[in-house]
Amino acid sequence: MFPIGSSKPENIYGQGRQDIWEHNYITFFDAEPINLEVFRPTFDKIRYDLTQDIHAMTGRMDQIGYFVSSEHDSDNVNELCSIYGWQPLHYFFWGWAALDWYRGYDHTFLIRGPETRKITHTFLAPNRITGGARSHRLELLYYIFKYQLTDNFISCPAVCPGEGQPIEQQLEPLTKQYPDIQEVFATQNLPLNMPGEIGHPMHSCWLSLFREAETSLLYLVSETIAQGRRHQLTEKTFKPICLQMPFIIHSTQGSLAYLRSYGFRTFDTIWDESYDTIENDQDRIRAIASLLRDLDSRTLEERQRLYQRALPIIEHNFKHFYSGGFKQILWQELMAMLDTVTTDRPLILDVDGPNYD
């Protein structure tokens, strides 16, 4: 893919054949979350330009369009397919990406085994891109700063590396919901970096922060999306699993339940995970922040005991990821998805780049 996550109209590639009639086409838009406002030109090109090319080549207009994404139970996908007349399909793209990117780490000695770790901090919370559709990270950081939970491993840029905007500018749309958010952020000497880091480097395709991970009770995952009715967990969710850590996931309602549907376990027997059931996005953020504050108020001995209680869940998730159980579930899902496509040789449109398979 050129590169992974690319979604521009010029990066659409048709992999069809001109010597036979192909009455079906499939679009794989499986890396980025669906944003109609941002990606409308791409979707327009798929429907109008490419389907017209098929019509000119075949003289037929009765194609079936399938749209494959990594979003599950998604209002965004449903709206998209309603507009364009496509049939939605789903598979867990980021599960496959994580299996590829994090393979082999179970055979390294980069991090101390979980049973020997000494917990000195409550959470590890990396934050890189904070603007646009990811401003929910600023909302959670607002509570972290307001509740004075900064004696943990937290990163926060002064200028968003994704959009090039100063944090002060990105906070302005949030002042109606959080009137004191600018004052709260002003108490911090931004940027906040992880020990030994400068400039908030991209860590998506590898594991890192090993020293911080082995001394933290949990990994606070702030996912790419955290608003609306949809599920799209990315590689971020699998970092704590591969680092053998407990986790709290800041994402959309039901994300923990969605992860459990793939055979993983979460930590409802260790602490309150009811935040995952809260429909209102701001209320869910507040509940996560309250949970963090509660855990951070515990003594070091209490946090160590919580971590020890979590060890069976940590071990299950690590083995499920690295010993083939997760992969088997992904294969079953992928094959079931492809079985719904009934034509012999559908035309594959890949917005990420040419498909050479």
C-alpha positions as CSV (number, residue, x, y, z in Angstrom):
1,M,0.0,0.0,0.0
2,F,1.3,3.4,-0.9
3,P,1.3,4.3,1.9
4,I,-0.9,2.4,4.4
5,G,-3.8,4.6,5.3
6,S,-3.8,6.6,2.1
7,S,-7.2,7.7,1.1
8,K,-6.8,10.2,-1.7
9,P,-8.9,9.8,-5.0
10,E,-5.7,9.4,-7.0
11,N,-4.7,6.4,-5.0
12,I,-7.6,4.3,-6.1
13,Y,-6.6,1.3,-8.2
14,G,-8.9,-1.0,-10.1
15,Q,-7.7,-4.6,-10.4
16,G,-10.2,-5.8,-12.9
17,R,-9.9,-7.6,-16.2
18,Q,-11.0,-6.1,-19.5
19,D,-11.5,-9.3,-21.4
20,I,-14.5,-10.5,-19.3
21,W,-17.6,-8.9,-17.9
22,E,-17.3,-8.2,-14.2
23,H,-20.6,-7.3,-12.8
24,N,-19.3,-6.7,-9.3
25,Y,-16.7,-4.5,-7.6
26,I,-15.2,-4.3,-4.1
27,T,-13.7,-1.3,-2.4
28,F,-11.3,-1.9,0.4
29,F,-11.2,1.2,2.7
30,D,-9.9,-0.7,5.7
31,A,-7.3,1.4,7.4
32,E,-8.8,4.9,8.1
33,P,-12.1,5.5,10.0
34,I,-15.0,6.6,7.8
35,N,-15.4,10.4,7.6
36,L,-17.8,11.4,4.9
37,E,-16.9,15.1,5.1
38,V,-13.2,14.4,4.6
39,F,-13.3,11.5,2.1
40,R,-16.3,12.4,0.0
41,P,-14.2,13.1,-3.1
42,T,-12.7,9.6,-2.8
43,F,-16.1,8.0,-2.5
44,D,-17.5,10.1,-5.4
45,K,-14.6,8.9,-7.6
46,I,-15.2,5.3,-6.8
47,R,-18.9,5.5,-7.7
48,Y,-18.9,7.9,-10.6
49,D,-15.5,7.5,-12.4
50,L,-14.8,3.8,-11.9
51,T,-18.3,2.5,-12.3
52,Q,-18.6,4.6,-15.5
53,D,-15.4,3.0,-16.7
54,I,-16.9,-0.4,-16.1
55,H,-20.0,0.6,-18.0
56,A,-18.0,1.9,-21.0
57,M,-16.1,-1.4,-21.0
58,T,-19.0,-3.8,-20.6
59,G,-22.1,-1.8,-21.6
60,R,-23.7,-2.9,-18.3
61,M,-24.8,-0.8,-15.3
62,D,-26.0,-3.6,-13.0
63,Q,-22.8,-3.9,-10.9
64,I,-23.0,-4.6,-7.2
65,G,-20.7,-2.5,-5.1
66,Y,-19.3,-3.9,-1.9
67,F,-17.6,-1.6,0.6
68,V,-15.1,-3.2,3.0
69,S,-14.1,-1.3,6.1
70,S,-12.6,-2.1,9.5
71,E,-15.5,-0.3,11.3
72,H,-18.0,-2.6,13.0
73,D,-21.6,-1.7,13.9
74,S,-21.0,1.7,12.4
75,D,-23.5,4.5,11.8
76,N,-20.9,6.1,9.5
77,V,-20.6,3.0,7.3
78,N,-24.4,2.6,7.2
79,E,-24.8,6.2,6.1
80,L,-22.1,5.9,3.5
81,C,-23.6,2.8,2.0
82,S,-27.1,4.3,2.0
83,I,-25.8,7.3,0.0
84,Y,-23.8,5.3,-2.6
85,G,-25.9,2.2,-2.8
86,W,-23.1,-0.1,-1.6
87,Q,-23.3,-3.2,0.5
88,P,-21.2,-3.0,3.7
89,L,-18.6,-5.7,4.6
90,H,-16.3,-5.8,7.6
91,Y,-13.1,-7.5,8.8
92,F,-10.7,-6.6,11.6
93,F,-7.9,-5.0,9.5
94,W,-6.0,-3.6,12.5
95,G,-5.9,-7.0,14.1
96,W,-4.0,-8.3,11.1
97,A,-1.8,-5.3,11.1
98,A,-0.9,-5.8,14.8
99,L,-0.1,-9.5,14.3
100,D,2.3,-8.4,11.5
101,W,3.9,-5.4,13.2
102,Y,4.3,-7.0,16.6
103,R,5.4,-10.5,15.7
104,G,8.5,-11.8,17.4
105,Y,8.4,-9.6,20.4
106,D,7.4,-12.6,22.5
107,H,10.9,-14.0,21.8
108,T,12.8,-10.9,23.0
109,F,14.1,-9.7,26.4
110,L,13.2,-6.1,25.9
111,I,10.9,-6.0,28.9
112,R,10.8,-7.7,32.3
113,G,8.4,-10.5,32.8
114,P,5.1,-9.5,34.4
115,E,5.5,-11.6,37.4
116,T,8.7,-9.8,38.4
117,R,7.6,-6.2,37.8
118,K,7.5,-3.6,40.5
119,I,4.7,-1.1,40.0
120,T,5.7,2.5,40.7
121,H,3.2,4.5,38.5
122,T,-0.5,4.2,37.8
123,F,-0.6,4.6,34.0
124,L,1.3,5.1,30.8
125,A,-0.6,7.5,28.4
126,P,1.0,8.3,25.0
127,N,-0.7,11.1,23.0
128,R,0.6,12.2,19.7
129,I,-2.1,13.6,17.3
130,T,-4.6,15.7,19.3
131,G,-6.4,17.8,16.6
132,G,-9.5,17.4,14.4
133,A,-11.3,14.2,15.0
134,R,-8.9,13.2,17.7
135,S,-9.6,16.1,20.0
136,H,-11.2,13.6,22.4
137,R,-7.6,13.1,23.6
138,L,-7.5,16.7,24.8
139,E,-10.7,16.1,26.7
140,L,-9.2,13.2,28.6
141,L,-6.0,15.1,29.2
142,Y,-8.1,17.9,30.6
143,Y,-9.3,15.7,33.4
144,I,-5.8,14.2,33.9
145,F,-4.4,17.7,34.4
146,K,-7.4,18.9,36.4
147,Y,-7.2,15.9,38.7
148,Q,-3.4,16.4,39.1
149,L,-2.6,12.9,37.8
150,T,0.6,14.0,36.1
151,D,2.9,12.0,38.3
152,N,2.6,9.3,35.6
153,F,4.1,8.7,32.2
154,I,2.2,11.1,29.9
155,S,3.0,12.7,26.6
156,C,1.2,15.7,25.1
157,P,2.5,17.9,22.3
158,A,2.6,21.7,22.4
159,V,2.0,21.7,18.6
160,C,0.0,18.8,17.1
161,P,2.4,16.9,14.8
162,G,-0.5,15.7,12.6
163,E,-2.1,19.1,11.9
164,G,0.6,21.6,12.8
165,Q,-1.7,23.5,15.2
166,P,-0.7,24.8,18.6
167,I,-2.6,23.1,21.4
168,E,-4.0,26.5,22.5
169,Q,-5.8,26.8,19.1
170,Q,-7.1,23.2,19.3
171,L,-8.6,23.9,22.8
172,E,-10.8,26.7,21.6
173,P,-13.7,24.6,20.2
174,L,-13.7,22.7,23.6
175,T,-14.2,25.8,25.8
176,K,-18.0,25.6,25.6
177,Q,-18.0,22.1,27.0
178,Y,-15.1,22.7,29.4
179,P,-15.0,26.5,30.2
180,D,-11.7,26.2,32.2
181,I,-9.9,23.9,29.8
182,Q,-7.4,26.6,28.6
183,E,-6.6,27.5,32.2
184,V,-6.1,23.9,33.1
185,F,-3.7,23.3,30.2
186,A,-1.9,26.5,31.0
187,T,-0.7,24.8,34.3
188,Q,1.3,22.4,32.2
189,N,4.7,23.1,30.7
190,L,4.1,21.6,27.3
191,P,5.3,19.6,25.5
192,L,5.2,16.6,27.8
193,N,7.4,13.9,26.5
194,M,8.2,10.3,27.6
195,P,11.6,9.9,29.2
196,G,14.3,10.2,26.6
197,E,11.9,11.3,23.8
198,I,11.8,14.5,21.9
199,G,9.1,15.6,19.4
200,H,6.6,12.8,19.9
201,P,7.9,10.3,17.4
202,M,5.5,7.9,15.6
203,H,5.6,4.4,17.2
204,S,2.7,2.7,15.4
205,C,4.4,-0.2,13.8
206,W,6.7,-1.3,16.7
207,L,6.6,-1.6,20.5
208,S,8.4,0.8,22.7
209,L,8.4,2.5,26.1
210,F,9.5,-0.8,27.7
211,R,10.9,0.7,31.0
212,E,7.7,2.8,31.4
213,A,5.5,-0.2,30.7
214,E,7.1,-2.5,33.2
215,T,6.6,0.0,36.1
216,S,3.0,1.1,35.3
217,L,-0.1,-0.5,36.6
218,L,-1.9,0.0,33.2
219,Y,-1.7,1.3,29.7
220,L,-4.2,4.1,28.9
221,V,-5.1,3.5,25.3
222,S,-6.6,6.6,23.6
223,E,-7.9,5.2,20.4
224,T,-8.2,7.0,17.0
225,I,-12.0,7.3,17.4
226,A,-14.0,7.8,20.5
227,Q,-17.2,9.4,19.3
228,G,-20.4,8.0,17.8
229,R,-21.8,4.5,17.4
230,R,-19.1,2.4,15.8
231,H,-16.2,0.2,16.7
232,Q,-12.8,0.6,15.2
233,L,-9.9,-0.5,17.4
234,T,-6.4,-0.1,16.0
235,E,-2.9,-1.3,16.7
236,K,-2.9,0.9,19.8
237,T,-5.2,-1.5,21.6
238,F,-2.7,-4.4,21.1
239,K,0.3,-2.6,22.5
240,P,-0.5,-3.3,26.1
241,I,-1.5,-6.8,25.3
242,C,1.9,-7.4,23.7
243,L,3.7,-5.5,26.5
244,Q,1.8,-7.8,29.0
245,M,-0.1,-4.9,30.7
246,P,-3.6,-4.2,31.9
247,F,-5.4,-1.5,30.0
248,I,-8.2,1.0,30.0
249,I,-9.4,1.9,26.5
250,H,-10.7,5.4,25.7
251,S,-12.8,4.7,22.6
252,T,-16.4,4.4,21.6
253,Q,-19.1,2.7,23.7
254,G,-18.8,-1.1,23.7
255,S,-15.2,-1.2,22.6
256,L,-14.2,-3.5,25.5
257,A,-17.1,-5.8,24.6
258,Y,-16.0,-5.7,21.0
259,L,-12.5,-6.7,22.0
260,R,-13.8,-9.6,24.1
261,S,-15.7,-10.9,21.1
262,Y,-12.3,-11.8,19.6
263,G,-11.4,-13.9,22.5
264,F,-9.5,-11.4,24.7
265,R,-10.3,-10.7,28.3
266,T,-10.6,-7.3,30.0
267,F,-10.3,-6.3,33.6
268,D,-13.8,-6.0,35.0
269,T,-12.9,-8.3,37.9
270,I,-10.0,-6.0,38.9
271,W,-11.6,-2.5,38.5
272,D,-14.9,-0.9,37.3
273,E,-15.2,-1.1,33.5
274,S,-18.8,0.2,33.4
275,Y,-17.4,3.2,31.5
276,D,-17.6,1.0,28.4
277,T,-21.4,0.9,28.6
278,I,-21.9,4.7,28.7
279,E,-23.5,6.0,25.5
280,N,-22.7,9.7,25.9
281,D,-19.1,10.4,24.8
282,Q,-18.3,13.1,27.3
283,D,-19.8,11.1,30.2
284,R,-17.7,8.2,29.2
285,I,-14.5,10.3,29.2
286,R,-15.5,11.6,32.7
287,A,-16.0,8.0,34.0
288,I,-12.6,7.0,32.6
289,A,-10.9,10.0,34.3
290,S,-12.7,9.2,37.6
291,L,-11.4,5.6,37.4
292,L,-7.9,6.8,36.8
293,R,-8.2,9.2,39.8
294,D,-9.4,6.3,42.0
295,L,-6.6,4.0,41.0
296,D,-4.0,6.8,41.3
297,S,-5.2,7.4,44.9
298,R,-4.2,3.9,45.9
299,T,-1.0,3.2,47.8
300,L,1.9,1.6,45.9
301,E,1.2,-1.7,47.8
302,E,-2.5,-1.6,46.7
303,R,-1.5,-1.0,43.1
304,Q,1.0,-3.8,43.2
305,R,-1.7,-6.2,44.5
306,L,-4.1,-5.1,41.7
307,Y,-1.4,-5.9,39.2
308,Q,-0.8,-9.3,40.7
309,R,-4.5,-10.0,40.5
310,A,-4.5,-9.1,36.8
311,L,-1.7,-11.5,35.9
312,P,-4.0,-14.4,34.7
313,I,-5.8,-12.0,32.4
314,I,-2.5,-10.6,31.2
315,E,-1.2,-14.1,30.5
316,H,-4.3,-15.1,28.6
317,N,-4.3,-12.1,26.3
318,F,-0.6,-12.5,25.6
319,K,-1.0,-16.2,24.7
320,H,-4.1,-15.5,22.7
321,F,-2.3,-12.9,20.6
322,Y,0.9,-14.8,20.0
323,S,-0.2,-18.5,20.0
324,G,-2.6,-18.4,17.1
325,G,-6.0,-18.1,18.8
326,F,-6.6,-14.6,17.7
327,K,-5.4,-15.3,14.2
328,Q,-7.8,-18.2,13.9
329,I,-10.7,-16.0,14.8
330,L,-9.6,-13.4,12.3
331,W,-9.3,-16.0,9.5
332,Q,-12.8,-17.2,10.2
333,E,-14.1,-13.7,10.1
334,L,-12.3,-12.9,6.9
335,M,-13.5,-16.1,5.1
336,A,-17.1,-15.5,6.2
337,M,-16.8,-11.9,4.8
338,L,-15.5,-13.1,1.5
339,D,-18.1,-15.8,1.2
340,T,-20.8,-13.2,1.0
341,V,-19.3,-12.0,-2.3
342,T,-21.0,-14.4,-4.8
343,T,-19.4,-13.4,-8.1
344,D,-16.5,-15.2,-9.6
345,R,-14.0,-12.4,-10.3
346,P,-15.1,-9.1,-8.7
347,L,-13.2,-6.0,-9.5
348,I,-11.2,-4.9,-6.5
349,L,-10.7,-1.2,-5.9
350,D,-8.1,-0.5,-3.2
351,V,-7.7,3.0,-2.0
352,D,-4.5,2.2,-0.2
353,G,-2.6,1.1,-3.3
354,P,-2.4,-1.7,-5.9
355,N,-3.3,-5.2,-4.7
356,Y,-0.8,-7.6,-6.1
357,D,-2.1,-10.7,-4.4
